[in-house]
Amino acid sequence: MSVLKALWGDLILGVRWLFSKHAWKLLLAVLVPAGLVMFIGYLSLAKPQFYPSYLCRLSENGAIVTLFYLSAGLALSGMVLIGEVVNLVEAQRQQRSPDNQRRIAVAGILALAFAAAIVFVMRSC
């Protein structure tokens, strides 16, 4: 019975957190990189063949390797963005002055740059 009470308490705490003022920041930091990855996945399924262009004249392997490294960069910058937003929320909860807005901006710009580069390579190849 105590397990059910604990689960019910966790559920109530989760619902309270979902409607708190910090929840939208964390959800946005998770959903934006995830949305970019899903969009890139859709593009790769919609256009599965690589066509020769000036970016991939050597072979299809060059484009695949480029996409792999760009995807790894997107994943890493997305993880950094999520971590920095978590740090921002914790600083605001403890009523400290947050000092990581620049890191959040850089991680967000890097995530968008990697996503744009992936889309560019996928569209041009």
C-alpha positions as a Python dict, from the first residue, in 0.01 Angstrom:
ca = {
    (1, 'M'): (0, 0, 0),
    (2, 'S'): (286, 238, 73),
    (3, 'V'): (419, 182, -278),
    (4, 'L'): (90, 304, -424),
    (5, 'K'): (97, 611, -195),
    (6, 'A'): (451, 687, -308),
    (7, 'L'): (356, 651, -675),
    (8, 'W'): (50, 871, -624),
    (9, 'G'): (266, 1133, -451),
    (10, 'D'): (515, 1122, -738),
    (11, 'L'): (234, 1162, -989),
    (12, 'I'): (95, 1464, -801),
    (13, 'L'): (446, 1614, -780),
    (14, 'G'): (496, 1559, -1155),
    (15, 'V'): (167, 1728, -1241),
    (16, 'R'): (255, 2023, -1014),
    (17, 'W'): (594, 2052, -1183),
    (18, 'L'): (433, 2042, -1526),
    (19, 'F'): (237, 2356, -1441),
    (20, 'S'): (527, 2536, -1273),
    (21, 'K'): (700, 2837, -1425),
    (22, 'H'): (1018, 2640, -1500),
    (23, 'A'): (860, 2352, -1688),
    (24, 'W'): (828, 2534, -2022),
    (25, 'K'): (1202, 2608, -2029),
    (26, 'L'): (1297, 2245, -1985),
    (27, 'L'): (1032, 2119, -2225),
    (28, 'L'): (1143, 2371, -2487),
    (29, 'A'): (1507, 2270, -2444),
    (30, 'V'): (1413, 1906, -2495),
    (31, 'L'): (1157, 1947, -2773),
    (32, 'V'): (1350, 2184, -3003),
    (33, 'P'): (1651, 1953, -3062),
    (34, 'A'): (1417, 1652, -3075),
    (35, 'G'): (1203, 1830, -3333),
    (36, 'L'): (1511, 1911, -3541),
    (37, 'V'): (1621, 1548, -3529),
    (38, 'M'): (1273, 1427, -3628),
    (39, 'F'): (1264, 1675, -3918),
    (40, 'I'): (1604, 1557, -4037),
    (41, 'G'): (1487, 1196, -4004),
    (42, 'Y'): (1182, 1277, -4214),
    (43, 'L'): (1404, 1432, -4481),
    (44, 'S'): (1628, 1126, -4486),
    (45, 'L'): (1325, 897, -4528),
    (46, 'A'): (1164, 1119, -4790),
    (47, 'K'): (1485, 1139, -4995),
    (48, 'P'): (1682, 821, -4925),
    (49, 'Q'): (1908, 834, -5231),
    (50, 'F'): (2215, 1052, -5262),
    (51, 'Y'): (2258, 1234, -5589),
    (52, 'P'): (2596, 1361, -5709),
    (53, 'S'): (2661, 1730, -5671),
    (54, 'Y'): (2956, 1950, -5595),
    (55, 'L'): (2945, 1845, -5227),
    (56, 'C'): (2944, 1471, -5289),
    (57, 'R'): (3134, 1422, -5612),
    (58, 'L'): (3374, 1172, -5461),
    (59, 'S'): (3121, 916, -5348),
    (60, 'E'): (2811, 863, -5142),
    (61, 'N'): (3034, 767, -4851),
    (62, 'G'): (3160, 1124, -4819),
    (63, 'A'): (2807, 1253, -4771),
    (64, 'I'): (2722, 975, -4527),
    (65, 'V'): (3032, 1044, -4317),
    (66, 'T'): (2959, 1417, -4325),
    (67, 'L'): (2602, 1353, -4211),
    (68, 'F'): (2727, 1126, -3933),
    (69, 'Y'): (2962, 1389, -3790),
    (70, 'L'): (2706, 1666, -3827),
    (71, 'S'): (2448, 1450, -3649),
    (72, 'A'): (2693, 1380, -3367),
    (73, 'G'): (2754, 1754, -3334),
    (74, 'L'): (2379, 1816, -3326),
    (75, 'A'): (2332, 1554, -3055),
    (76, 'L'): (2615, 1693, -2842),
    (77, 'S'): (2503, 2054, -2873),
    (78, 'G'): (2146, 1946, -2791),
    (79, 'M'): (2266, 1770, -2477),
    (80, 'V'): (2468, 2075, -2372),
    (81, 'L'): (2162, 2293, -2429),
    (82, 'I'): (1945, 2069, -2211),
    (83, 'G'): (2209, 2061, -1937),
    (84, 'E'): (2250, 2437, -1934),
    (85, 'V'): (1874, 2492, -1918),
    (86, 'V'): (1857, 2252, -1622),
    (87, 'N'): (2134, 2455, -1454),
    (88, 'L'): (1942, 2775, -1528),
    (89, 'V'): (1625, 2637, -1371),
    (90, 'E'): (1814, 2519, -1063),
    (91, 'A'): (1976, 2861, -1022),
    (92, 'Q'): (1636, 3028, -1047),
    (93, 'R'): (1486, 2784, -798),
    (94, 'Q'): (1762, 2861, -548),
    (95, 'Q'): (1716, 3232, -622),
    (96, 'R'): (2072, 3275, -742),
    (97, 'S'): (2175, 3490, -1031),
    (98, 'P'): (2205, 3262, -1336),
    (99, 'D'): (2535, 3297, -1518),
    (100, 'N'): (2485, 3067, -1815),
    (101, 'Q'): (2275, 3264, -2065),
    (102, 'R'): (2573, 3292, -2299),
    (103, 'R'): (2631, 2915, -2287),
    (104, 'I'): (2262, 2853, -2358),
    (105, 'A'): (2274, 3090, -2655),
    (106, 'V'): (2592, 2930, -2793),
    (107, 'A'): (2454, 2577, -2755),
    (108, 'G'): (2128, 2678, -2923),
    (109, 'I'): (2307, 2848, -3211),
    (110, 'L'): (2534, 2546, -3256),
    (111, 'A'): (2235, 2309, -3258),
    (112, 'L'): (2063, 2521, -3522),
    (113, 'A'): (2385, 2547, -3726),
    (114, 'F'): (2439, 2170, -3721),
    (115, 'A'): (2074, 2111, -3816),
    (116, 'A'): (2096, 2363, -4101),
    (117, 'A'): (2418, 2202, -4227),
    (118, 'I'): (2255, 1857, -4219),
    (119, 'V'): (1953, 1982, -4413),
    (120, 'F'): (2184, 2157, -4663),
    (121, 'V'): (2390, 1842, -4723),
    (122, 'M'): (2078, 1628, -4754),
    (123, 'R'): (1918, 1866, -5001),
    (124, 'S'): (2229, 1913, -5212),
    (125, 'C'): (2333, 1548, -5233),
}
